[in-house]
Amino acid sequence: MRATVMYGAGDVRVETVPDAHLIEPTDALVTVTRAAICGSDLWPYKSMEHDETGRRMGHEFVGIVEAVGPDVRTLDAGDMVVTPFVWSDGTCAFCQEGLHTSCLHGGRYGWDEVDGGQGEAVRVPQADGTLVVLPVDEDDAMMPSLLTLSDVMATGHHAAVSAKVGPGKTVAVVGDGAVGLCGVIAARRLGAERIILLGHHPDRIALARDFGATDVVSERGDEAVERVRELTDGFGAHSVLECVGLEQATVTALRIARPGGAVGRVGVPQEESIPEGQTTFFDNVMVSGGPAPARAYIEELLPDVLEGRIEPGRVFDRVGRLGDVPDGYKAMNEREAIKVMVEL
């Protein structure tokens, strides 16, 4: 079968690899119908040292179950499914608490001899605890939005939940990438009264306004902080969604939270320590977040997608085939695309 392999910074190839197949009795074999390139895939694309064996890429996909192991009870061949971006058993102590990203028996796609999602097929471990059956056909018009439940919409929602977004609150979203845009959707869905987007790309700003952003701050650094405070009577935002992970974005997010506010961090941090420690401590600002437990959120968000109340699939502004994946990485890295969907 064909799949995406990264050999180093800027070196992404689509190659023939061994066919995915069942190994464990709890596995499912899924033929991928749609996949996506994630913003987090760009970190190794920018910095990965050369690796002769390469690294299988991708963790966002939907597809059709082709076969299941003898211990799989909730899935059948022919089911249309979406996966969260990590696999989990659904039964361990952390999964039972809704923290599937810390599953005692879970793992990540593309690691430990598990296939990556940007390929023709994937062996999904712990299939019962991981995959969610979708009540639609593979060509359904809602499929782009359903695909976002695999990661980006769930991650935007996690940022909002971590930042304690709720009715009547003012929310600031730092970052106008796909996660930030889904954060705007999540904030509106949870009842935010005002949503301030910090971003500067015109096409993304327009989409954010469609999703519910009420204000836009295009300044950066100190000027951005000053502008947000102007918009909030000098107080700052009740809830801040940090959706980038770079140091400047993190500093900005922490500085625009009002005393007693909360910051939900879902951008993969590029620094070991959290800045603004003194300020956040004495202002009683809560800092939370991390990798989204998407499996815990999919069933909550799924009805809103199916009933058309949210359309996160609009973050996909480029569609290609599997052979176009290297160009998709380049386009996202150069900010020529917000998010790329791959059709197989």
N, C-alpha and C positions, 0 to 999 in steps of 0.2 A: 504494500500500500504506500501511498505518498503522504508525507507529513513535513511540517516545518521544523528545521533544525538551525539553531544559532551556534556559530563557531567562534564568535568574538564580536567586539564592538563593530557595528555596521555590517556584519557578515551573516546574513540570514539567507537560507537556501530551502527550497522545497525538493526533497529527495525521496527515493525509494527506501523504505525501512521495513523491518519484519512485520508481518501482519499481526494486528491485535488479535488476541484470542483469550478465551477463558483459562484461568489458572486456579483460582481458589473457588470453593463451592459457593461463596457469597458474592461472586463477580457477576456483572452483566456486560455483554458486548454491545456497544452502541455504534451504529453507523451515523456519522455526523452529517447533518443537513445544513446547519449554519454555525459559524463560529465568529469570534471577534478578536481584534487586537486591543489589548488593554494598555492604558497609560503606564501601568507598572511594568509592562514588557519593554518599555523604552529605557528603563534604568539599565538593564544589561546591554541593551542596544547601544547605549552611550559609553559603557564603561567595562564591559566584560573582557577579561583577558582571553587570548586565543586558547582554544581547547580543541585538541585533535579529534576527540570523540564527538564533540558537539553536545548541545543541550536541546531536548525536545521542548517546544514552546506551545503555549496556549492553555487557558483554563476556563474559557467561557464558551459553552456550546449547547446546542439542542440537537436532538437526533432521534433515531428510531431504534428501539431495542431489537437486536437480531437474535440473541440467545441469552439465557440465564443459567447460572449454576444451580445445582440441585438444592441448595439451601435458601434460595431466593423465594420469597413468599408473596411479595406485593407487586411484582412486575411480570409481564408476559411479553413474548415476542410480538412485535408489531406496535407496542406502546410508543407514543410520542412523548419524549421526556425532556426536561431541562435539568441541568446539574448546577448546584452551587459550585463556587470556584475551588473548594476543597472537598474531599470526600470524608465521610464520617459514619460511624456505626449507628448513631441515633439512640443508643442505649446506655452509654457510659455516663458517669456522674456529671460531666460537663455538658454533654449533649442534652441531658435531662434538664439542665439549667438554662438551656438555650444558647450555649456557647460552643457551637459545633467546631469552631476553629481551633479549639483546644482539645478535641476528641482524643482520648487515650489510645484509640486504634485507628486514627485517621491519617491523612497525608495530603500531599499536593500533587496535582497533575504535572507530568513531565519529570518527576523525581522518583527514585527508588524503583526503576523499571516499570513505571506506570506511564502510559502514553500521554502526550500532550494533546490539548484540545484542537489545535490548528492542524488537523490531519483528517484522513478519510474515516478513521474508526478509533475508538477508545475502549480499552478495558477499564471498567469502572469498579473499583473495589468497594466492598460494603454497600452494595447496590440498594438494598432495602432502606438503609439509613440515609442514603445520599440523593437518589433520583426522585423527581416529582413528575407524575404523569400529567400531561397536558390534554385537556378535552377538545383539541382542535387537530386539524390535518396539517401536514408539513408545509402546505402552501398557503395557509391562512394569512390574511393581510396583517394580523396582529403579531405575527411571528417576530419581527424586529423588537417590538416591545417586550415580548415574552423572553427573548434572548437576554435583555438587560437584567432580568431577574437573577441571572447567573452570577452577576457581580455588580455592575455599575449602579443600577437602581437600588439594589439592596445596600450597597455601600453609601449612597447618598442618604438613604433612610437611616442607616446606622449613625451617620454623622448627626442627623437631626434628633434622633432618639438620645444619643449621648449628650447632646447640647440642651436637652430638655425643652425642645420646641413645643409650644402649645398655644391654645387660643389666646389672642390678645397680645402676644409677644412680638418684639422686634427682633428679627433674625438677620445676621450678616453672613454671607457665603463668600469665603475667600477662595477664588479660583473659578475660571470659566471653562474648564475642561468638562468632559462628559460627567465626571463624578459631581462637580460643582453644579452643573445644570440639573442633574438628578436630585441634588440636595435642594435646589429651588422647588422642584416638584414635591419633594418630601415635606418641606417646610409649609408649603401651601396646603398640602393634604392634611397636615396635623393642626391646621388652623391659625398659622401665624398671621398677624395683622399687617405687618410690614416686612418686606424682604429686600435687603440691600445686597446687590451683587457687586463684588469687587473683581473687575475684569476689564479688559481693554480691546477685545477683538469684536468688531462690529457685528459679524454674523452670529457670534455666540451671545452677544448682548441682546440681539433681536430675538433669538430663541428663548433666552432667559425671561424676557418680558412676556412672551407668549405663555411661558410656564408659570408666571405669577410674580416675577420680580417687580417691585414697585419703584425701586431706585437703583441707580448704577453709580459706582465710584470707580473711575478709571485711573485715578492717581495711584502712586505706589509709595511705600515707605511712610515717612512722617506725614507727608501730604495726605495720604490715604487715611491715616489715623485721624488727622484733623478734620477731614471731610466727613467721616462717619460720625464723629462727635458733634459736628455741626448739625447733622441730620437727626441727631437723637438728643437734642437739648443739652449737650455736653456730657451725657451719661454713658453712652456706649450701648451696645446691643445686649439684650437679655441672653441671646443664644448665638454662638458663633460656630460656623461649620468650616473647619480647616481642611481643604480638599486638594492640597498641593504636596506638602511634605518638605519643601525647601525651607531653609532657615528664615529667610525674609518673610515668607508667607506665615510661618509659625509665629514669629515675633509680632507681625501685624495682627494676627488673629487674637493673640493674648492681650494686646494693647487696646483693642477695640471692644473687649468685653466690659460690661458695666460691673461695678461692685455687686457681688452676689450672683453674677452671671455664670454661664457655663460654656465651655469650649469643647466641641466634639471633633477629635482629630482622626481623620481617616486617610490623609495623604501619607504614603510610606515615608517615615522620617529619614532624612539624610544626615542627621546629626545624632550623636549619642546622648546629649543632654537637652533638657527643655529650658529655653531661655525665659527671661522675665520672671524668675523665681520669686524675687522679693515683691514685685508688684502684685502678682497673682495671689501670693500668700496673704498679704495685708489687705487685699481687696476681697478676700474670700471667693476667688474665682475657681470654680471646679473645672478640672481638666480631665477629660475622659476620652474613650474611643479606642481604636485599634482596628485590626482586620474584621470586616463585618461577618457575623455568623449568618451568612445568606440563607442557609437551610432553615433557620428559625424564622426568617422573614418572608420566604417565597409564598407560603400559603396565605399569609396576611395580605400581601400585595397583589396576588394573582387575581382575585375578583375585581379589583379596580382596573386592571389591564383588560380583562375579558369584557367588562361592561363599559369600557371606553372612557372611564373617568380620568385616567392618566395615560399619556402617550410617550413614555420615555424612549421608545424606539426612534423618535425624531432626532436623537443625538447622533445616529448613524448618518453621516453625510457623504459617505463613499462606500460603494459595494464592488467587490471583486470576486474572482474565482481563486481557488487555492494557489494556482501558479502566480497570482498577482500579489501574494502576501509580502514578498520583499519590498515591492513598491509601496504597499500599504504602510509598512513600518517607516519607510522614508517620508511618506506624506505626513504621517502623524508627528514624526520627529521634527519636521520642518514647519509644523503648524499649518499645513495645507489641508488637513482634515481633522475634524474633531474626533471622530471614531470610525473605524473601518469594520464593516461586516463582510464576512467571507461566506459565499454560497457554494455548496458542494453538490 
